[in-house]
């Protein structure tokens, strides 16, 4: 499987406050970003997989909402996160 508990713990420890910090906005956005990249690669090979395409669209919307929340709450944390994840150009 592409996302096991060890990989999740690694993502949470890198972007969250600790390895068990699953609720912070930064860790959730990082997890969504990892999953979005994986689904994007899947859809490049399986372009007729409409269920995955819909799930990808919903996931991007959830990440966008979390980033908007973080932007309004603390713009410095937002800027650090998008720089670390490489989301904006």
Backbone as a chain_set.jsonl record, in Angstrom:
{"seq": "XXXXXXXXXXXXXXXXXXXXXXXXXXXXXXXXXXXXXXXXXXXXXXXXXXXXXXXXXXXXXXXXXXXXXXXXXXXXXXXXXXXXXXXXX", "coords": {"N": [[0.839, -1.183, 0.0], [0.445, 2.272, -0.652], [0.368, 4.195, 1.341], [1.153, 3.769, 4.441], [1.071, 3.246, 8.021], [3.553, 3.973, 9.021], [4.519, 5.781, 7.117], [2.602, 7.805, 7.39], [3.141, 8.624, 10.03], [5.684, 9.642, 9.654], [5.129, 11.841, 7.973], [3.477, 13.363, 9.674], [5.263, 13.904, 11.784], [7.134, 15.426, 10.476], [5.763, 17.709, 9.493], [3.881, 18.412, 11.411], [3.432, 19.237, 14.92], [4.338, 17.158, 16.478], [4.92, 13.561, 16.262], [2.497, 12.414, 16.748], [0.683, 14.334, 16.216], [-1.997, 14.726, 14.662], [-4.03, 16.43, 14.074], [-3.425, 19.069, 13.473], [-3.449, 21.829, 11.202], [-1.331, 22.048, 9.412], [-0.245, 19.434, 9.302], [-2.425, 18.005, 8.294], [-2.772, 19.193, 5.766], [-0.344, 18.513, 4.612], [-0.599, 15.729, 4.503], [-2.822, 15.499, 2.781], [-1.622, 16.584, 0.492], [0.342, 14.688, -0.106], [-1.306, 12.484, -0.72], [-2.742, 13.546, -2.88], [-0.725, 13.89, -4.801], [-0.09, 11.222, -5.26], [-2.539, 10.227, -6.31], [-2.718, 11.779, -8.601], [-0.605, 10.816, -10.155], [-1.593, 8.239, -10.538], [-3.861, 8.77, -12.091], [-2.706, 9.665, -14.421], [-1.954, 7.376, -15.721], [-4.325, 5.914, -15.735], [-6.658, 7.187, -17.158], [-9.396, 6.983, -17.444], [-10.542, 6.464, -15.034], [-12.954, 7.42, -13.323], [-14.032, 7.569, -10.766], [-11.829, 7.844, -9.071], [-10.941, 10.251, -10.056], [-12.97, 11.965, -9.223], [-12.701, 11.709, -6.448], [-10.166, 12.826, -6.174], [-10.683, 15.484, -6.925], [-12.402, 16.279, -4.851], [-10.641, 16.032, -2.711], [-8.706, 17.949, -3.294], [-10.282, 20.215, -2.983], [-10.828, 20.08, -0.223], [-8.251, 20.434, 0.798], [-7.766, 23.003, -0.149], [-9.631, 24.472, 1.339], [-8.62, 24.132, 3.942], [-6.139, 25.407, 3.641], [-7.012, 27.996, 3.125], [-8.203, 28.597, 5.567], [-5.909, 28.533, 7.219], [-4.488, 30.624, 6.068], [-6.089, 32.825, 6.733], [-5.955, 32.662, 9.498], [-3.216, 32.555, 10.407], [-0.844, 34.007, 8.705], [1.911, 33.755, 8.425], [2.545, 31.09, 9.144], [1.154, 29.871, 7.084], [2.606, 30.74, 4.814], [5.089, 29.522, 5.329], [4.342, 26.844, 5.193], [3.382, 26.444, 2.512], [5.715, 26.966, 1.198], [7.365, 24.917, 2.136], [6.032, 22.667, 1.169], [5.925, 23.206, -1.503], [3.774, 24.269, -3.015], [2.732, 26.627, -4.27], [3.603, 28.732, -7.024]], "CA": [[0.0, 0.0, 0.0], [1.281, 3.458, -0.807], [0.347, 5.028, 2.534], [1.0, 2.96, 5.636], [1.135, 4.029, 9.256], [4.898, 4.525, 9.166], [4.606, 6.963, 6.253], [1.79, 8.844, 8.015], [3.887, 9.123, 11.182], [6.77, 10.458, 9.119], [4.545, 13.103, 7.497], [3.022, 14.129, 10.832], [6.403, 14.391, 12.554], [7.841, 16.437, 9.692], [5.005, 18.943, 9.307], [3.112, 18.731, 12.605], [4.219, 19.563, 16.106], [4.947, 15.901, 16.912], [4.533, 12.434, 15.415], [1.094, 12.08, 17.011], [-0.119, 15.533, 15.958], [-2.736, 14.472, 13.429], [-5.115, 17.377, 13.914], [-3.024, 20.414, 13.077], [-3.727, 22.149, 9.801], [-0.143, 21.76, 8.611], [-0.114, 17.997, 9.079], [-3.513, 17.572, 7.418], [-2.475, 19.658, 4.41], [0.768, 17.698, 4.115], [-1.136, 14.41, 4.173], [-3.611, 15.662, 1.559], [-0.705, 16.815, -0.613], [0.929, 13.392, -0.443], [-2.336, 11.676, -1.359], [-3.067, 14.17, -4.165], [0.349, 13.558, -5.736], [-0.235, 9.812, -5.613], [-3.7, 10.065, -7.192], [-2.407, 12.418, -9.876], [0.193, 9.851, -10.91], [-2.493, 7.148, -10.913], [-4.75, 9.206, -13.164], [-1.952, 9.808, -15.665], [-1.964, 6.07, -16.367], [-5.701, 5.423, -15.821], [-7.412, 8.422, -17.356], [-10.838, 6.732, -17.431], [-10.946, 6.132, -13.665], [-13.713, 8.607, -12.94], [-14.2, 7.577, -9.315], [-10.613, 8.419, -8.512], [-10.904, 11.667, -10.452], [-13.882, 12.684, -8.337], [-12.072, 11.736, -5.119], [-9.072, 13.788, -6.259], [-11.274, 16.813, -6.936], [-12.879, 16.561, -3.498], [-9.481, 16.172, -1.834], [-8.111, 19.257, -3.582], [-11.164, 21.198, -2.356], [-10.605, 20.053, 1.225], [-6.952, 21.06, 1.063], [-7.911, 24.435, -0.395], [-10.331, 25.052, 2.482], [-7.689, 24.175, 5.064], [-5.155, 26.452, 3.376], [-7.689, 29.285, 3.286], [-8.321, 28.784, 7.016], [-4.589, 28.86, 7.747], [-4.151, 31.953, 5.554], [-6.808, 33.812, 7.532], [-5.601, 32.523, 10.906], [-1.816, 32.91, 10.635], [-0.281, 34.05, 7.362], [3.304, 33.299, 8.437], [2.513, 29.624, 9.095], [0.698, 29.555, 5.731], [3.719, 30.937, 3.884], [6.084, 28.486, 5.59], [3.824, 25.556, 4.741], [3.374, 26.342, 1.048], [7.102, 26.918, 0.753], [7.889, 23.583, 2.442], [5.386, 21.678, 0.308], [6.108, 23.583, -2.903], [2.438, 24.298, -3.619], [2.507, 27.79, -5.121], [4.755, 29.109, -7.837]], "C": [[0.885, 1.248, 0.0], [1.351, 4.305, 0.459], [0.086, 4.143, 3.751], [1.194, 3.839, 6.866], [2.515, 4.643, 9.474], [5.059, 5.799, 8.329], [3.786, 8.118, 6.83], [2.521, 9.461, 9.199], [5.033, 10.013, 10.736], [6.26, 11.828, 8.66], [4.132, 13.969, 8.677], [4.193, 14.671, 11.638], [7.148, 15.49, 11.806], [7.094, 17.766, 9.653], [4.183, 19.341, 10.526], [4.023, 19.093, 13.752], [4.928, 18.336, 16.655], [4.468, 14.787, 15.987], [3.074, 12.048, 15.608], [0.163, 13.257, 16.77], [-0.835, 15.371, 14.619], [-3.787, 15.534, 13.15], [-4.712, 18.754, 13.459], [-3.239, 20.604, 11.583], [-2.54, 21.781, 8.921], [-0.016, 20.27, 8.302], [-1.213, 17.474, 8.168], [-3.253, 17.978, 5.974], [-1.339, 18.839, 3.809], [0.29, 16.307, 3.713], [-1.983, 14.472, 2.902], [-2.7, 15.834, 0.346], [-0.058, 15.51, -1.061], [-0.068, 12.528, -1.199], [-2.703, 12.222, -2.735], [-1.994, 13.841, -5.2], [0.241, 12.104, -6.19], [-1.397, 9.608, -6.59], [-3.471, 10.698, -8.553], [-1.588, 11.48, -10.758], [-0.665, 8.678, -11.382], [-3.364, 7.539, -12.102], [-4.014, 9.456, -14.481], [-1.949, 8.495, -16.446], [-3.385, 5.574, -16.62], [-6.651, 6.606, -15.974], [-8.926, 8.213, -17.365], [-11.366, 6.36, -16.052], [-11.662, 7.348, -13.064], [-13.968, 8.687, -11.444], [-13.006, 8.187, -8.618], [-10.507, 9.898, -8.866], [-11.806, 12.503, -9.556], [-13.299, 12.795, -6.931], [-10.928, 12.743, -5.092], [-9.599, 15.208, -6.215], [-11.761, 17.21, -5.547], [-11.717, 16.796, -2.543], [-8.788, 17.517, -2.04], [-8.955, 20.363, -2.948], [-10.99, 21.25, -0.854], [-9.291, 20.716, 1.598], [-7.029, 22.563, 0.872], [-8.599, 25.13, 0.776], [-9.416, 25.154, 3.7], [-6.632, 25.259, 4.872], [-5.764, 27.843, 3.523], [-7.853, 29.609, 4.769], [-6.985, 29.218, 7.601], [-4.148, 30.247, 7.294], [-4.818, 33.042, 6.394], [-6.376, 33.805, 8.991], [-4.186, 33.028, 11.192], [-1.075, 32.85, 9.296], [1.174, 33.582, 7.334], [3.399, 31.779, 8.386], [2.092, 29.158, 7.703], [1.852, 29.648, 4.744], [4.804, 29.879, 4.075], [5.629, 27.137, 5.028], [3.845, 25.431, 3.225], [4.791, 26.318, 0.491], [7.686, 25.525, 0.979], [7.3, 22.524, 1.51], [5.545, 21.979, -1.18], [4.781, 23.663, -3.645], [2.231, 25.455, -4.591], [3.781, 28.121, -5.891], [5.108, 30.558, -7.626]], "O": [[1.959, 1.25, 0.6], [2.305, 5.063, 0.633], [-1.061, 3.81, 4.052], [1.452, 5.038, 6.749], [2.626, 5.723, 10.055], [5.661, 6.773, 8.78], [4.21, 9.272, 6.772], [2.525, 10.682, 9.359], [5.319, 11.027, 11.371], [6.888, 12.851, 8.931], [4.4, 15.17, 8.69], [4.122, 15.796, 12.133], [7.727, 16.384, 12.424], [7.706, 18.828, 9.766], [3.821, 20.51, 10.659], [5.233, 19.24, 13.582], [6.006, 18.455, 17.237], [3.71, 15.03, 15.049], [2.475, 11.424, 14.732], [-1.024, 13.182, 17.088], [-0.348, 15.819, 13.581], [-4.382, 15.53, 12.073], [-5.575, 19.549, 13.088], [-3.211, 19.648, 10.808], [-2.715, 21.264, 7.817], [0.285, 19.891, 7.171], [-0.963, 16.589, 7.35], [-3.49, 17.192, 5.056], [-1.372, 18.508, 2.623], [0.727, 15.768, 2.695], [-1.875, 13.598, 2.042], [-2.981, 15.283, -0.718], [0.074, 15.256, -2.258], [0.28, 11.908, -2.204], [-2.951, 11.449, -3.66], [-2.315, 13.546, -6.351], [0.455, 11.795, -7.362], [-1.255, 8.896, -7.584], [-3.979, 10.201, -9.558], [-1.841, 11.362, -11.957], [-0.486, 8.181, -12.493], [-3.58, 6.738, -13.012], [-4.635, 9.458, -15.544], [-1.943, 8.497, -17.677], [-3.63, 4.887, -17.611], [-7.357, 6.976, -15.037], [-9.672, 9.191, -17.299], [-12.529, 5.976, -15.923], [-11.054, 8.181, -12.393], [-14.107, 9.786, -10.908], [-13.16, 8.963, -7.676], [-10.035, 10.701, -8.061], [-11.451, 13.619, -9.175], [-13.391, 13.846, -6.297], [-10.741, 13.44, -4.095], [-9.022, 16.058, -5.537], [-11.558, 18.345, -5.115], [-11.794, 17.657, -1.667], [-8.339, 18.146, -1.082], [-8.41, 21.34, -2.434], [-10.999, 22.33, -0.263], [-9.211, 21.459, 2.576], [-6.432, 23.32, 1.638], [-8.213, 26.232, 1.166], [-9.44, 26.159, 4.411], [-6.268, 25.949, 5.824], [-5.1, 28.765, 3.996], [-7.667, 30.753, 5.184], [-6.928, 30.161, 8.389], [-3.504, 30.969, 8.054], [-4.196, 34.051, 6.724], [-6.427, 34.842, 9.653], [-3.978, 33.829, 12.104], [-0.724, 31.771, 8.819], [1.626, 33.06, 6.315], [4.238, 31.234, 7.668], [2.612, 28.163, 7.197], [2.057, 28.745, 3.934], [5.376, 29.394, 3.099], [6.424, 26.387, 4.462], [4.286, 24.408, 2.701], [5.043, 25.724, -0.557], [8.41, 25.006, 0.13], [7.996, 21.591, 1.111], [5.325, 21.106, -2.02], [4.668, 23.183, -4.773], [1.609, 25.271, -5.638], [4.889, 27.82, -5.448], [6.057, 31.056, -8.231]]}, "num_chains": 1, "name": "protein.A"}
